[in-house]
Amino acid sequence: MTEPQRTAPQLIEDIKALIIEIQQLYCHDEIPWIIGYSGGKDSTATLQLVWQALQQLPSDRRTKQIYVITTDTRVENPIVAAWVKRSIANMQAAATEQGLPISANLLVPDVKDTFWVNLIGKGYPAPRNGFRWCTERLKIKPSNQFVQNVVRAKGEVIIVLGTRKAESSRRSRSMSDHEMGSIGDRIGDSNLTSLLYSGSLPNSLIYSPIADWSNSEVWLYLMQYPNPWGNSNQDLFTMYRGATADNECPLVIDSNTPSCGDSRFGCWVCTLVNKDKSMEAMILNDDEKEWMQPMLDLRNALDSPDDWDKRDFRRMSGNVQLFTHNSDGKQEVKPIPGPYTKTWRENWLRELLKAQTEARKNAPPEMQEIELITQAELSEIRRIWREDKHEFDDVLPHIYLDITGEKFQDINNPNNQSLLGADEWEILARLCGDNAMHLELTTKLLSVEKQHYGKMRRVGIYEALEKCFETSSRSQEEAIQNAHRFKNIKDAAEKGDADKVRQLALGQPAKPDDSDAPPKVNSWASMKFGSPVAEVQS
């Protein structure tokens, strides 16, 4: 049953009580606080409440450090990202001026973990609910690393979040599952009833002061109380309204009226949702935001549910892995598609640079230096293609020059010295003709030799060469057939069918009645090409 909406006077009284609660919890011990800030309405309201509580404390009691953290995934909605960066700068300046122990921290993922390094560099497919590789790398790791560093230094931490039960039934269930008791249990002789929640990291507790607030209560608070670090809450409201399809954001509502809280800001490349409704609405509602259309077009191009033609038949390891596909009541064993192919990784880079060039050309002055991909990311992608993928044709600088008209400056490899390059690749491609696997194997072998060239001790070269043959010496058809053979061997072994295992493993019929006869042993060539060519006699 939905709880009755609080009136404005009731909310004001509850806010006063909540500020006292925050003060008591803050002053109770020396455990530092970390406040998660995203720039949205909930985290803004939460931080504003804590800020107000500290302002009202005597200066001699404002001694415990509070860390405000926000993570820039490098693929945030650019309007929101710019807002957050300005907010962080304003917070730090205001905290210093007001004598508050608040530090604002803008976190970013490691270059190796960024979205484009993984998608364009390594070839990870656009995220899906079955393979959600982005959240951990882009959001969780940077914030967890910060929290762990504070815990190592201080022993414990309280994380203050703007999570609310009214966000969704799933969020409400999750919060209920992680309840650890009330603040009153932690602070002796207190009647405070707000709940604390267990964090996902050791020695961390979560405090959500607005856990029971509704969307409209959040907006009412933000509109009635000025932002203490100098931001405009009215501008925040306008940003939410612009991200709503009907460009409306009513505040005086009943329980059946949608609120601005339904606007969702996130990564502009996100393919875990059907559409980027917030960016679509921004472009639709404001002609000055049409410059983001190329970004939306690229996001929609990435969001292709049937992308198997763009992906390798092998997994990232180079091995073929099978799965049982159910279609129209029929079961079919098929290879699991792997990373994007070389052609499609290069295509996504071209499309991204085109989107960046187009956005810069049409964006307002304050956004004309927007970076959809950084130079550090481009350098890492180039390294992955050349060293890990063994693609020494080194096309990234050529693509960059072709799309941007500028010479690529590799910050990690300024000298650009290489024994192999595009000319050698072209010769090999001509010699191998249409046989893509021959070209792949040859270039890999040469690249491995180049990587070990000139070393005093060529440790690991044999293993590296062997892996080249394991992953690239068979055609696609042969590799898939081989994977099916190993699957059949495994299935037979699980059933205890030794004869079938022997037959499949040796490529010949098992002869249990002729146990005294020496077994036929296939050479490497017969195992590869399917015909026994040698028989070993005892």
GUMI-66353 format. One record per residue (C-alpha): residue in three letters; x, y, z; residue number from 0. Coordinates in steps of 0.001 Angstrom, whole numbers. Example, Ala and Ser with C-alpha at 12.3 -4.5 7.8 and 13.67 -1.06 7.14 Angstrom:
REC residuo      c1      c2      c3 num
REC     ala   12300   -4500    7800   0
REC     ser   13670   -1060    7140   1
This chain:
REC residuo      c1      c2      c3 num
REC     met       0       0       0   0
REC     thr    1383    3427    -976   1
REC     glu    2093    5732    1952   2
REC     pro     204    9063    1921   3
REC     gln    2103   11989     424   4
REC     arg    3589   14416    2942   5
REC     thr    2397   18000    2801   6
REC     ala    4956   20760    2256   7
REC     pro    4917   21832    5949   8
REC     gln    5366   18195    7009   9
REC     leu    8292   17775    4624  10
REC     ile    9939   20935    5967  11
REC     glu    9675   19628    9535  12
REC     asp   11038   16245    8461  13
REC     ile   13964   17973    6739  14
REC     lys   14816   19801    9974  15
REC     ala   14776   16495   11861  16
REC     leu   16850   14837    9135  17
REC     ile   19533   17529    9345  18
REC     ile   19787   16932   13111  19
REC     glu   20069   13192   12442  20
REC     ile   22894   13773    9948  21
REC     gln   24705   15967   12473  22
REC     gln   24431   13341   15215  23
REC     leu   25703   10559   12970  24
REC     tyr   28538   12746   11671  25
REC     cys   29699   13750   15160  26
REC     his   29327   10277   16670  27
REC     asp   32731    8920   15599  28
REC     glu   35793    9542   13443  29
REC     ile   34732    7272   10583  30
REC     pro   35069    9240    7312  31
REC     trp   32162    9664    4937  32
REC     ile   32107    9138    1188  33
REC     ile   29177   10679    -686  34
REC     gly   28327    9316   -4114  35
REC     tyr   27425   12145   -6487  36
REC     ser   26180   11667  -10048  37
REC     gly   24849   15154  -10755  38
REC     gly   21268   13885  -10723  39
REC     lys   18464   15059   -8466  40
REC     asp   18762   12332   -5794  41
REC     ser   22503   12631   -5220  42
REC     thr   22216   16436   -5343  43
REC     ala   19507   16407   -2664  44
REC     thr   21550   14028    -496  45
REC     leu   24741   16072    -739  46
REC     gln   22808   19286    -149  47
REC     leu   21314   17876    3081  48
REC     val   24749   16857    4368  49
REC     trp   26205   20218    3345  50
REC     gln   23433   22059    5218  51
REC     ala   24003   19905    8293  52
REC     leu   27721   20735    8321  53
REC     gln   27089   24438    7789  54
REC     gln   24960   24513   10928  55
REC     leu   27617   22839   13093  56
REC     pro   30194   24890   15027  57
REC     ser   33543   24970   13251  58
REC     asp   35252   23010   16044  59
REC     arg   32928   20061   15375  60
REC     arg   33453   20052   11613  61
REC     thr   36605   17963   11810  62
REC     lys   35775   14701   10054  63
REC     gln   36644   14496    6362  64
REC     ile   33876   14020    3810  65
REC     tyr   34813   12818     331  66
REC     val   32456   13527   -2562  67
REC     ile   33129   11181   -5469  68
REC     thr   31729   11013   -8964  69
REC     thr   32831    8769  -11808  70
REC     asp   33215   10037  -15354  71
REC     thr   32929    6914  -17490  72
REC     arg   34192    8884  -20538  73
REC     val   30926    7987  -22309  74
REC     glu   28469    9936  -20166  75
REC     asn   25765   12049  -21776  76
REC     pro   27931   15087  -22670  77
REC     ile   25437   17616  -21283  78
REC     val   25371   15822  -17933  79
REC     ala   29151   15261  -17958  80
REC     ala   29777   18987  -18429  81
REC     trp   27297   19755  -15631  82
REC     val   29029   17343  -13250  83
REC     lys   32512   18705  -13994  84
REC     arg   31340   22253  -13296  85
REC     ser   29646   21032  -10116  86
REC     ile   32812   19354   -8825  87
REC     ala   34828   22533   -9416  88
REC     asn   32155   24646   -7697  89
REC     met   32012   22259   -4728  90
REC     gln   35737   22378   -4094  91
REC     ala   35826   26169   -4282  92
REC     ala   32755   26582   -2052  93
REC     ala   33959   24060     551  94
REC     thr   37293   25871     837  95
REC     glu   35601   29258    1105  96
REC     gln   33102   28039    3725  97
REC     gly   35692   26155    5776  98
REC     leu   34030   22763    5327  99
REC     pro   36023   19477    5390 100
REC     ile   34682   18418    1998 101
REC     ser   36852   17319    -915 102
REC     ala   35364   16766   -4372 103
REC     asn   36902   13976   -6455 104
REC     leu   36305   13231  -10132 105
REC     leu   37194    9576  -10778 106
REC     val   37866    8009  -14179 107
REC     pro   38438    4391  -15228 108
REC     asp   41909    3210  -16164 109
REC     val   42588    3584  -19883 110
REC     lys   42652    -200  -20288 111
REC     asp   39118    -361  -18850 112
REC     thr   37428    2356  -20920 113
REC     phe   34514    1597  -23211 114
REC     trp   36241    2265  -26526 115
REC     val   39483     491  -25625 116
REC     asn   37472   -2649  -24922 117
REC     leu   35012   -2368  -27824 118
REC     ile   37259   -1004  -30581 119
REC     gly   40602   -2184  -29224 120
REC     lys   39833   -5669  -27951 121
REC     gly   36650   -6178  -29951 122
REC     tyr   34200   -6698  -27101 123
REC     pro   30680   -6633  -28583 124
REC     ala   28256   -3891  -27560 125
REC     pro   27067   -4756  -24028 126
REC     arg   24014   -6943  -23564 127
REC     asn   22289   -8167  -20418 128
REC     gly   23950  -11533  -21007 129
REC     phe   27397   -9933  -21317 130
REC     arg   27353   -6714  -19295 131
REC     trp   31085   -6093  -19329 132
REC     cys   30935   -2295  -19034 133
REC     thr   29491   -1492  -15582 134
REC     glu   32241   -3166  -13575 135
REC     arg   35039   -1557  -15571 136
REC     leu   33617    1940  -16027 137
REC     lys   31777    2624  -12780 138
REC     ile   32361      72  -10055 139
REC     lys   36147    -343  -10220 140
REC     pro   37060    3367   -9940 141
REC     ser   34714    4005   -7006 142
REC     asn   35591     739   -5254 143
REC     gln   39293    1551   -5560 144
REC     phe   38700    4930   -3925 145
REC     val   36633    3389   -1109 146
REC     gln   39239     682    -495 147
REC     asn   42007    3288    -264 148
REC     val   40038    5202    2392 149
REC     val   39290    1976    4291 150
REC     arg   42988    1042    4260 151
REC     ala   43869    4452    5668 152
REC     lys   41014    4819    8184 153
REC     gly   39826    1262    8854 154
REC     glu   36143    1882    8113 155
REC     val   33916    4116    6005 156
REC     ile   30292    5248    5793 157
REC     ile   29034    5643    2222 158
REC     val   26215    8169    1828 159
REC     leu   24008    7534   -1209 160
REC     gly   20874    9043   -2696 161
REC     thr   19156    5706   -3227 162
REC     arg   15387    5699   -2730 163
REC     lys   12909    2876   -2358 164
REC     ala   10477    4697   -4651 165
REC     glu   12898    4428   -7586 166
REC     ser   11672     926   -8395 167
REC     ser   10360   -2217   -6759 168
REC     arg   13713   -3860   -7494 169
REC     arg   15594   -1086   -5672 170
REC     ser   13180   -1318   -2745 171
REC     arg   13738   -5083   -2436 172
REC     ser   17505   -4667   -2652 173
REC     met   17539   -2050      99 174
REC     ser   15340   -4221    2324 175
REC     asp   17652   -7194    1794 176
REC     his   20683   -5168    2961 177
REC     glu   19203   -3555    6076 178
REC     met   21636   -3570    9020 179
REC     gly   19497   -1838   11640 180
REC     ser   18765    1769   12525 181
REC     ile   21031    4686   13332 182
REC     gly   19568    4554   16833 183
REC     asp   21138    1109   17256 184
REC     arg   24539    2571   16395 185
REC     ile   24217    5723   18492 186
REC     gly   23372    4985   22117 187
REC     asp   20500    6844   23825 188
REC     ser   19049    7852   20461 189
REC     asn   15560    7498   19032 190
REC     leu   16704    7919   15422 191
REC     thr   15019    5374   13156 192
REC     ser   16695    5860    9757 193
REC     leu   18221    2628    8528 194
REC     leu   21799    1696    7724 195
REC     tyr   22597    -814    4993 196
REC     ser   25478   -3207    4436 197
REC     gly   27901   -2205    1710 198
REC     ser   29357   -4513    -915 199
REC     leu   32887   -3811     349 200
REC     pro   34344   -4889    3709 201
REC     asn   34200   -2355    6556 202
REC     ser   31641    -179    4802 203
REC     leu   28136     904    5786 204
REC     ile   25610    2681    3576 205
REC     tyr   23491    5572    4806 206
REC     ser   20604    6718    2584 207
REC     pro   18988    9787    4183 208
REC     ile   16294   10149    1494 209
REC     ala   15459    6442    1279 210
REC     asp   11732    7084    1841 211
REC     trp   11355   10240    -245 212
REC     ser    9227   10410   -3390 213
REC     asn   10261   12047   -6671 214
REC     ser    8098   15093   -6021 215
REC     glu    9520   15512   -2499 216
REC     val   13044   15529   -3910 217
REC     trp   12112   18261   -6370 218
REC     leu   10191   20247   -3775 219
REC     tyr   13247   20251   -1506 220
REC     leu   15604   21261   -4315 221
REC     met   13331   24089   -5450 222
REC     gln   12781   25472   -1936 223
REC     tyr   16363   25307    -630 224
REC     pro   19194   27060   -2522 225
REC     asn   22170   25019   -3600 226
REC     pro   24979   25693   -1089 227
REC     trp   27901   25198   -3494 228
REC     gly   26641   27685   -6066 229
REC     asn   24921   25477   -8631 230
REC     ser   21431   26304   -9840 231
REC     asn   18855   23678   -8901 232
REC     gln   16535   25381  -11386 233
REC     asp   19042   24572  -14141 234
REC     leu   19082   20964  -12936 235
REC     phe   15297   20909  -13150 236
REC     thr   15448   22355  -16662 237
REC     met   17940   19669  -17707 238
REC     tyr   15598   16937  -16471 239
REC     arg   12636   18555  -18186 240
REC     gly   14566   18698  -21456 241
REC     ala   15242   14960  -21178 242
REC     thr   11530   14140  -20854 243
REC     ala    9689   13277  -24058 244
REC     asp    6844   15780  -23543 245
REC     asn    9212   18500  -22229 246
REC     glu    7109   18766  -19080 247
REC     cys    8044   18111  -15488 248
REC     pro    5138   18765  -13104 249
REC     leu    5867   19250   -9429 250
REC     val    2385   19546   -7948 251
REC     ile    1217   16037   -8736 252
REC     asp    -902   13224   -7483 253
REC     ser     264    9650   -7200 254
REC     asn    -717    8924  -10819 255
REC     thr    1196   11826  -12373 256
REC     pro    4662   11113  -13806 257
REC     ser    7541   13102  -12394 258
REC     cys   10849   14323  -13759 259
REC     gly   12293   11431  -11803 260
REC     asp   11442    9230  -14772 261
REC     ser   14179   10927  -16812 262
REC     arg   17280    8718  -16865 263
REC     phe   20739    9984  -17670 264
REC     gly   23490    7521  -18376 265
REC     cys   26096    6514  -20904 266
REC     trp   25227    7702  -24394 267
REC     val   26543    4424  -25862 268
REC     cys   24390    2216  -23616 269
REC     thr   22852    -755  -25462 270
REC     leu   21387   -2323  -22320 271
REC     val   18217    -308  -22964 272
REC     asn   16124    -257  -26120 273
REC     lys   16551    3475  -26701 274
REC     asp   18406    6423  -25219 275
REC     lys   15183    8248  -24428 276
REC     ser   16857   11097  -22544 277
REC     met   19198   12009  -25425 278
REC     glu   16382   11604  -27946 279
REC     ala   14230   13976  -25890 280
REC     met   17059   16509  -25521 281
REC     ile   17549   16621  -29294 282
REC     leu   13800   16793  -29921 283
REC     asn   13119   19507  -27344 284
REC     asp   16059   21810  -28037 285
REC     asp   17428   22747  -31458 286
REC     glu   20715   23726  -29808 287
REC     lys   21282   20084  -28864 288
REC     glu   20905   18685  -32390 289
REC     trp   24699   18470  -32549 290
REC     met   24408   15232  -30512 291
REC     gln   22497   13470  -33317 292
REC     pro   25643   11770  -34767 293
REC     met   26291   10292  -31317 294
REC     leu   22744    8960  -31131 295
REC     asp   23096    7499  -34640 296
REC     leu   26303    5694  -33643 297
REC     arg   24679    4364  -30481 298
REC     asn   21779    2991  -32544 299
REC     ala   24205    1398  -35017 300
REC     leu   25973    -380  -32149 301
REC     asp   22628   -1633  -30861 302
REC     ser   22286   -4413  -33418 303
REC     pro   20798   -7588  -31897 304
REC     asp   21919   -9711  -34851 305
REC     asp   25610   -8858  -35132 306
REC     trp   27107  -12305  -35705 307
REC     asp   28304  -11286  -39157 308
REC     lys   30431   -8602  -37493 309
REC     arg   32088  -10991  -35048 310
REC     asp   34740  -13696  -35139 311
REC     phe   33708  -17354  -35004 312
REC     arg   36212  -17800  -32135 313
REC     arg   36170  -16421  -28619 314
REC     met   38715  -13879  -27398 315
REC     ser   41051  -16779  -26489 316
REC     gly   41096  -17924  -30117 317
REC     asn   39176  -21126  -29380 318
REC     val   35800  -22138  -30766 319
REC     gln   33218  -22551  -28011 320
REC     leu   29855  -24148  -28724 321
REC     phe   26418  -23577  -27245 322
REC     thr   22991  -25107  -27788 323
REC     his   20714  -22681  -29616 324
REC     asn   16961  -23169  -29316 325
REC     ser   14958  -21881  -32268 326
REC     asp   11379  -22752  -33187 327
REC     gly   11474  -25759  -30897 328
REC     lys   14639  -27108  -32511 329
REC     gln   18034  -27393  -30865 330
REC     glu   21166  -26562  -32799 331
REC     val   24755  -26600  -31549 332
REC     lys   26480  -23462  -32825 333
REC     pro   29700  -21534  -32122 334
REC     ile   29431  -18669  -29634 335
REC     pro   30297  -15500  -31561 336
REC     gly   33449  -13820  -30346 337
REC     pro   34916  -10308  -30612 338
REC     tyr   34359   -7925  -33498 339
REC     thr   36470   -8752  -36519 340
REC     lys   39331   -6551  -37663 341
REC     thr   37130   -5007  -40345 342
REC     trp   34411   -4046  -37890 343
REC     arg   36767   -2749  -35221 344
REC     glu   38216    -425  -37829 345
REC     asn   34689     511  -38946 346
REC     trp   33612    1469  -35414 347
REC     leu   36715    3647  -35071 348
REC     arg   35872    5462  -38307 349
REC     glu   32261    6001  -37239 350
REC     leu   33308    7267  -33805 351
REC     leu   35797    9756  -35250 352
REC     lys   33161   10900  -37755 353
REC     ala   30680   11468  -34927 354
REC     gln   33288   13417  -32956 355
REC     thr   34203   15564  -35971 356
REC     glu   30553   16282  -36761 357
REC     ala   29692   17050  -33136 358
REC     arg   32600   19487  -32799 359
REC     lys   31577   21263  -35996 360
REC     asn   27987   21876  -34876 361
REC     ala   28263   22094  -31080 362
REC     pro   27983   25373  -29152 363
REC     pro   31305   27088  -28331 364
REC     glu   31585   25564  -24853 365
REC     met   31323   22013  -26308 366
REC     gln   33419   22354  -29474 367
REC     glu   36443   20648  -27918 368
REC     ile   34406   17606  -26890 369
REC     glu   36381   14344  -26877 370
REC     leu   34322   11260  -27575 371
REC     ile   37586    9317  -27442 372
REC     thr   40825   10535  -25863 373
REC     gln   44325   10427  -27311 374
REC     ala   45321    8045  -24518 375
REC     glu   42549    5651  -25568 376
REC     leu   43581    5849  -29218 377
REC     ser   47183    5076  -28261 378
REC     glu   46094    2053  -26233 379
REC     ile   43874     812  -29073 380
REC     arg   46809    1108  -31451 381
REC     arg   49013    -849  -29047 382
REC     ile   46408   -3616  -28708 383
REC     trp   45975   -3922  -32459 384
REC     arg   49713   -4072  -33112 385
REC     glu   50905   -6158  -30157 386
REC     asp   47973   -8257  -28925 387
REC     lys   46127   -8676  -32237 388
REC     his   49399   -8839  -34255 389
REC     glu   47965   -6420  -36840 390
REC     phe   51193   -4727  -37875 391
REC     asp   49567   -3038  -40886 392
REC     asp   48998    -269  -38290 393
REC     val   45902    1318  -39828 394
REC     leu   44888    3522  -36889 395
REC     pro   47042    6549  -37845 396
REC     his   45723    6321  -41422 397
REC     ile   42095    6166  -40258 398
REC     tyr   42687    9105  -37914 399
REC     leu   44244   11211  -40680 400
REC     asp   41532   10261  -43165 401
REC     ile   38638   11244  -40859 402
REC     thr   40059   14192  -38898 403
REC     gly   42548   15601  -41396 404
REC     glu   45150   15649  -38624 405
REC     lys   48265   13551  -38076 406
REC     phe   47918   11136  -35188 407
REC     gln   50301   11812  -32307 408
REC     asp   50869    8610  -30347 409
REC     ile   51605    9654  -26768 410
REC     asn   52874    6165  -25898 411
REC     asn   55001    5536  -28988 412
REC     pro   56210    8897  -30326 413
REC     asn   59121    7402  -32298 414
REC     asn   56869    4933  -34146 415
REC     gln   59716    2546  -34975 416
REC     ser   58669    -864  -36311 417
REC     leu   60352   -3620  -38296 418
REC     leu   57063   -4550  -39961 419
REC     gly   54405   -2284  -41395 420
REC     ala   51687   -1759  -43979 421
REC     asp   53959   -2603  -46943 422
REC     glu   54881   -6021  -45539 423
REC     trp   51236   -6665  -44654 424
REC     glu   50161   -5849  -48213 425
REC     ile   52731   -8256  -49665 426
REC     leu   51547  -11056  -47381 427
REC     ala   47900  -10328  -48187 428
REC     arg   48687  -10589  -51895 429
REC     leu   50545  -13882  -51418 430
REC     cys   47789  -15419  -49275 431
REC     gly   45043  -14380  -51666 432
REC     asp   41543  -15075  -50389 433
REC     asn   42704  -17353  -47577 434
REC     ala   42119  -15134  -44543 435
REC     met   43375  -17750  -42072 436
REC     his   46686  -18123  -43912 437
REC     leu   47156  -14363  -43713 438
REC     glu   46260  -14355  -40030 439
REC     leu   48652  -17199  -39205 440
REC     thr   51521  -15731  -41219 441
REC     thr   51175  -12250  -39764 442
REC     lys   50877  -13638  -36237 443
REC     leu   54041  -15718  -36621 444
REC     leu   55993  -12759  -37968 445
REC     ser   54631  -10471  -35263 446
REC     val   55626  -12902  -32502 447
REC     glu   59130  -13169  -33945 448
REC     lys   59328   -9371  -34163 449
REC     gln   58281   -9002  -30516 450
REC     his   61101  -11331  -29428 451
REC     tyr   63651   -9984  -31911 452
REC     gly   66877   -8761  -30345 453
REC     lys   66132  -10091  -26860 454
REC     met   68968  -11749  -24960 455
REC     arg   66598  -14451  -23682 456
REC     arg   63636  -15245  -25911 457
REC     val   61564  -16645  -23067 458
REC     gly   58044  -17630  -24085 459
REC     ile   58531  -17543  -27838 460
REC     tyr   57776  -21252  -28344 461
REC     glu   54571  -21021  -26342 462
REC     ala   53553  -17920  -28309 463
REC     leu   54260  -19605  -31649 464
REC     glu   52364  -22707  -30568 465
REC     lys   49338  -20587  -29684 466
REC     cys   49456  -19060  -33167 467
REC     phe   49101  -22530  -34690 468
REC     glu   46419  -23557  -32197 469
REC     thr   44197  -20591  -32960 470
REC     ser   44926  -19777  -36607 471
REC     ser   46095  -22896  -38489 472
REC     arg   42597  -24175  -39322 473
REC     ser   39971  -22752  -41601 474
REC     gln   36707  -21668  -40017 475
REC     glu   35026  -24881  -41126 476
REC     glu   37856  -27061  -39773 477
REC     ala   37956  -25196  -36456 478
REC     ile   34208  -25600  -35935 479
REC     gln   34368  -29298  -36868 480
REC     asn   37206  -29758  -34388 481
REC     ala   35161  -28079  -31648 482
REC     his   32251  -30420  -32373 483
REC     arg   34626  -33402  -32180 484
REC     phe   35874  -32346  -28740 485
REC     lys   32305  -31772  -27593 486
REC     asn   31317  -35244  -28764 487
REC     ile   34334  -36727  -26941 488
REC     lys   33313  -34950  -23751 489
REC     asp   29701  -36098  -24094 490
REC     ala   30820  -39694  -24680 491
REC     ala   33177  -39576  -21680 492
REC     glu   30399  -38290  -19431 493
REC     lys   28251  -41242  -20560 494
REC     gly   31102  -43686  -19897 495
REC     asp   31281  -44754  -23543 496
REC     ala   34993  -45616  -23789 497
REC     asp   34693  -47044  -27298 498
REC     lys   33137  -43845  -28607 499
REC     val   35816  -41760  -26893 500
REC     arg   38567  -43888  -28472 501
REC     gln   36916  -43746  -31872 502
REC     leu   36547  -39961  -31795 503
REC     ala   39949  -39275  -30248 504
REC     leu   41910  -41435  -32698 505
REC     gly   39723  -40864  -35716 506
REC     gln   39171  -44621  -36223 507
REC     pro   36742  -47304  -35060 508
REC     ala   37402  -48880  -31686 509
REC     lys   38215  -52623  -31742 510
REC     pro   37654  -54050  -28269 511
REC     asp   37886  -57649  -29578 512
REC     asp   41328  -57051  -31066 513
REC     ser   43017  -55805  -27925 514
REC     asp   46301  -57592  -28715 515
REC     ala   46734  -55719  -31991 516
REC     pro   48773  -52527  -31846 517
REC     pro   46606  -49401  -32045 518
REC     lys   46692  -47136  -35040 519
REC     val   48214  -43795  -34204 520
REC     asn   47494  -40743  -36331 521
REC     ser   50204  -38285  -37192 522
REC     trp   49689  -34536  -36718 523
REC     ala   48827  -34300  -40414 524
REC     ser   46169  -37018  -40183 525
REC     met   44639  -35379  -37116 526
REC     lys   44437  -32097  -39035 527
REC     phe   43346  -33424  -42428 528
REC     gly   41276  -36384  -41240 529
REC     ser   43089  -39339  -42857 530
REC     pro   45312  -41828  -40972 531
REC     val   48700  -41833  -42675 532
REC     ala   50807  -43859  -40320 533
REC     glu   50426  -47034  -38356 534
REC     val   52772  -47727  -35464 535
REC     gln   53660  -51366  -34986 536
REC     ser   54802  -52699  -31655 537
